Amino acid sequence: MTVGLPQTAVTLYSFTPDFHAGRHDLDQLVARAAELGMGPGLEIVGFQSIRDFPNLTPEFERHFRGLLDRHGFEPACLDCNADRALRSDRMLSEDELYEYLAAQLRAAHRLGFPAARMQWTAGLPVMERLVPLAEQLDVRMGVEIHAPETVDSGWVLAQREWHAKHQSPHLGFTIDFGSVTNQISPTMFQAFREKGVAEELFSAFSERWHALDGQRFEAHEQMGNFIQLAHQYGAGDHAINMSVFAVGIHGHGRPRMWLEISDQIVHVHAKFFHVDEHGVEPSVPVAEQVQTLIDAGYGGYISSEWEGWHWDLHSDAFEQVQREQRIIRSVLEAAAA
């Protein structure tokens, strides 16, 4: 492959149901992903994959590094969490949140990860304070732009302004393909159809969702609107889940918007919901987003992230990731040629 092109990767988050059900443990997930050629990059969620994270024993550190070496993986990104509401009585202070995230950054460094996914809820003041530590550890922090956010969201613009002043390569963005979708996934509607939700609601949801195209809105407000709409059609207990999925992981951005932050992309989540047997993902324009990254000069990892598992109980996660990676690799191969 041409030097400078992105490389494929996979996040073990794609296999959450297999992990939670006990069908595969961490070692088995890594082995299976390697067997299916999903590398060279590997991404994990710290709190999901590592017991007592961010505390690491020397034994685990050696085991994990050996596990990746044995299966031919390269550490791509460690996902950190900014859990402001850890306490029941109050939100974490900035000092507490700094220490919470600093410990996760140090864990990323010890495990050999060159990048750490961060969350915007940490806030720019905390991220600024973390930059010297990230520079010392040489771990690049990518704050995730996740649906329904876009490159023009308020917190993103503030961080872009910070970058323009400071030009630090250790604070940028992890972009998520779910910020750019064409429609609500048909598999989501099918899942709730099987649960008995009225057919009329799906058309109403689609119409309301498309009405948000090009609009600025607050996610929590629109989730409330969608919940009300779902209740009007008798969705009952399914109203909240349907609304969170519709607003919270199906974004309204456009692929070329990533060019605006091309020099600040640290890592990429190639989120998708379902690729059919013909290689078509009807909701996420995967190929267009990969081509945009190539045009932007991005040379890092593109990590396949199957998030259809929230509602899709029929598809095989490993097969789904393989299908999406065929799309990604076809674009990379065309660029290399």
N, C-alpha and C positions, 0 to 999 in steps of 0.2 A: 504493500500500500504506500502511496506517496507520502513522504515525510511532511508533517504539518497538518494532515487531515485528522479529524476526530477519530477516537477509538471506541469500540463498543464496550459496554459494561452491563452489569446487572446488579440490581439491589435485591437483597434477600427479603425485603419488605414485600416483594411480589408474591412470595410464598407464605404469607402470614397464616392462612388457614391450615396449611400443612404443618407449620411449626406449632401453632396453638393446639391442633388436634393430636399432636404427638406422633404424626406419621414420619416426620424427619426431625432430628436434632440439628444443631448448628453444623457439626462435622458432616452429617449426611447431606444437608442442603448444599454445602460447598462442593462436596464430591459429585452430587447429581448435576449441579450447574456446570461443573467442569466437564463431566462426561458428555453433556449436550453442547459443549463449545460456546458457552455464553460469555466468555471473557473477551479481552484479557483483564478488564477491570472488575473489581468487586466492591460493592458498597453495602454497608450494614447500618442499621439503626442501633446505636449504642445501648439504649435501655431495653430494646427488644431482644438483642442477641447475646448480651453479656450479663451474667448474673452479678449483682452488686456493683454494676456500672455507676459511676466512673472509676471506682476502685478496681485496680488490676493487680493480681498477684504475679510475681515473676514467672510462676509456672504457666499461668494462662497466656501471658505475653509470649513466652517461648512456643507454647502449643499453637497459638493463633498464627504467628509468623511461619511456623513450620507447616501448618495446614495449608496456607496459601501457596507457599513454595512447592509443596508436594503436588498440588493440583494445578500449578502453572498460572495462578492468579496474581495480579498486581493490586495492591490496595488503592482504591480510587477515591472513596469519600466515606467519612464517618458522620452519621447524622446525629447532631446534638439537639437537645430540647431546651427551650426557654420556658420552663414551667413556673410562671409568676405566682400561680395560685397553689403552691405546695402546702402552705399553711391554711388552716381552717379559719383563723381569726383575722388575717390580713394578707395583702399581697407582699411579696418579697421586696425588700428595699433594693436600691441600685447596688449597694455594696454586697448584699447577699446574692443578688443575681449575677454579679460579676464573679464572685467566688464559685458559684454553681457552674457557670459556663467555663471558667478558667480550668476547673478540674476536668471537664470534658475535653477541652483543647489539649491538655497535657496527656490525656488518654489517647487521643488521636495521634499525637506525636510518638508515643511509646509503641503504638501498634503499626507505625509506618505509613499512616495516611497522609497524603500531601494536602488534602482539603477537608474542611468540615462544613457540613450544612448547618446554617444557623436559621433562627426564626425571627421575624420582624417584631414579635412581641417583646423581645429583649430591649428594643429601643436604641436609637442611634447613640445616645450618651454612653450606654454600656458597651456598645460595639466599639466606639472610639477608644474607650479605656482598655479594651482587649487587644487592640492593634499592636502595641509594643510586645505583648506576650506572644502573639501570633508570629510577629517578625522574629523574635528570639527562637521560637520553636520551628520556624519555617513551615507553618501550616496556614494555608490560605482559607479565609472564612468567606463563605458564600451565603448571604442571607437569601432565603428562598422567596422568589416571586411566584406565589401560588394563587390559583383561581380563588376568587374573582379579580385578583389584583392584576395590574398591567404595569408597563414601564412608566406610565403617567400617574400612578397612584401616589398619594401624598408622601408616604414614608419613602417610597422609591425615589421620588424627585429630591427629597432631602438628602438621601444617601448619595445620589448622583452629584449633587452640589458639593457635598463633602469630598467626594472623589476628585472633582475638578480642582479643588484647592490643594489636596494632599497627595494625590496620585500614588497612593499606596497599593501595591499589588496584593496585599494581604487582607483587604476588605473589598469584596465585590458581591456578586449575586450568583445564587443557584437558580437557574430558570427551570420552570416546570411546564411541560407541553400542555398540561391541563388548563393553562391560562389561555390557550388558543384552541377552541373547539367550534365545530360547525352546528352542532345540535346536541340535545340530550341523548345519551346513548340509548339506542333501541333495546339493548339488552336490559337496561334498567327498567324500561317500561314493561318488557316481557316478564321480568321477575315479579313486578307488582301486579301484573295481569294475572299471573298464576296464583297470587294471593287473594284474588277476588276484587281488586280495585276496579271501579267503573271505567269502561272504555272511554267515555267522554272526558274524563279527567286528563288523559294523556294529550289530547288535542288542546285542551285548555292550558296545560302546563307548557306545551311547546309554543303556543301563541304568546303566553306571558314571558317565556324565556327569550324568544326572539325580539320581543319589544324592548329588551334591555340592551340590544346591540348598539354600541356607540354611546351608551349612556354612562354617566358617573353615578354610582349608587353605593350605599352602605350595605354590606353583606347582611348584617343582622336584621336590618329593616326589610330587605327583600325576602329573607328567609321567613320572616313573620308574615309577609304578604302571601307567599306561596303556601304556608301552612293554613292560612285562612281559606285560600282557594281550594286546597285539598279537602278541608272539612266541608266545604260547600257541596262537594261531590261524594261525601260519605266515606272518605278514606280512613277515618278513625285513627287507630294506633299507627298506621303507616304514614300519616301526614308529615310528621317531623322528619323521618328518615328520607322520604321522597324529596322534601324541600331542601334539606341539607345537601343531599347529593346534587340536586339540580343547580343550586346557587353556589355551593361551596367547592365543587370540583369540576364544573363545566364553565370555563371562562369565555369571554367575548373578545379577546385580543385577536391580532392578526400576525401571521408568521414573520413578516418583515419588520415588525416592531423591535425584534431582538437586535437589529442592526444598530439601534440607537445606543445600546449599552455594550457593543461588541468588545470593547477593551476592558470590560468589567465582569465578564462571565467567568466564573470560577469552576462551575460544574453544571451538568445538565441532567434533569430528570425527564426521560422520554416517557411520560405518563401516557397510558392508553387504557381503553376499556374492553375492546374486543376486536380481534382480527379474525375474519371468517376464513373458510377453507380456500377462498380465492385470493387471499392476501389483502383484503380490503378492511380498513378501519373507518367506518362511516362517520365517526364523530370527531376524531383527532387527525388533522392533516400532518401525519408523521413525516412523510417525504419532504413536504414543503418546508417544514421547520428544520430538518436536517440540512437541506440545501441552503437555507438562510444561514445556518451556523458555518457551513463551508464558505459561503460568500463573506461572512464576517471574519474569516481567518481563525476561527476557533479550532484549537488543536488538542483539547482535553477529552475527557470521557463523556460519552452519551450513555446514560444508565437506564436500561429498560425497567420501567416501573408499571407492572400490571395492577391497576386499582379496580378492575371489574369485580374482584373477589368480594367487595362489599355486598353485592347482591347476586352475583352469578355463581350459583352452586353447581352448575353443570360442566363448565369448562375446566380443562386441566391447565393449571398455572404454568407448568413447564412448557407445554405446547404453545400456549399463548405467547410467552416470551420468545420462543423460537420463531414464531410467525412474525412478531414485530421486528425482531433482529434481522430477518430476511429483508424487510422493507428498508431498514437503516443501512444494511450492508450493500444493498443494490444501489443506493444513492452514492455511498462512499466509493464503490467500485467504478461507477460511471465517472465520478470526479477524478479518480486515479487514472482512468483510461484517457 
